[in-house]
Amino acid sequence: MPFGGGNKCGCCQKTVYFAEEVQCEGKSWHKSCFLCMVCKKNLDSTTVAVHVDEIYCKSCYGKKYGPKGYGFGGGAGTLSMDTGEGLGIKPEEQAPHRPTNNPNASKFAQKPGGSDMCPRCGKMVYAAEKVVGGGNSWHKGCFRCAKCGKGLESTTLADRDGEIFCKGCYAKNFGPKGFGFGQGAGALAHSQ
């Protein structure tokens, strides 16, 4: 214990006395200084995540140092538009959505030689990036609704004339119309 009565706080570097001490990773902290470095939430032994000399809540730690990309969401059906810029993470630029300009609406539009061609961008689709839907092979990034650009899965798509749509856009554009075919739960919609 250094001269002056107690250990130094890992945050403010002031003396930490026994009554206000929280220990983590062999360091001492004031209870009031034991906060996430990003969101400033109070931490305890079950919510703290340490990176070198910095402490974070598990959520901020995961955003800053956890895995990135498709399939690594916040869990429990979480949908977040947080790009992580507040944590110093640079968001990836996405190419603008382009509907298919495929003159061949055939379900077997392929390049001569047998290589699969993506109907959306017209480039070759290799096995590692191949997604099959609507009878065609697509790049994972091109496997999106032709109307709204929403990412699709084989269970959430509907195809028409060689193009793929999410079920919502397909229903709006090609589904039944008229009285009794509202937007759900007994809703009445009036269109002129």
Disulfide bonds with the S-S distance in Angstrom:
none
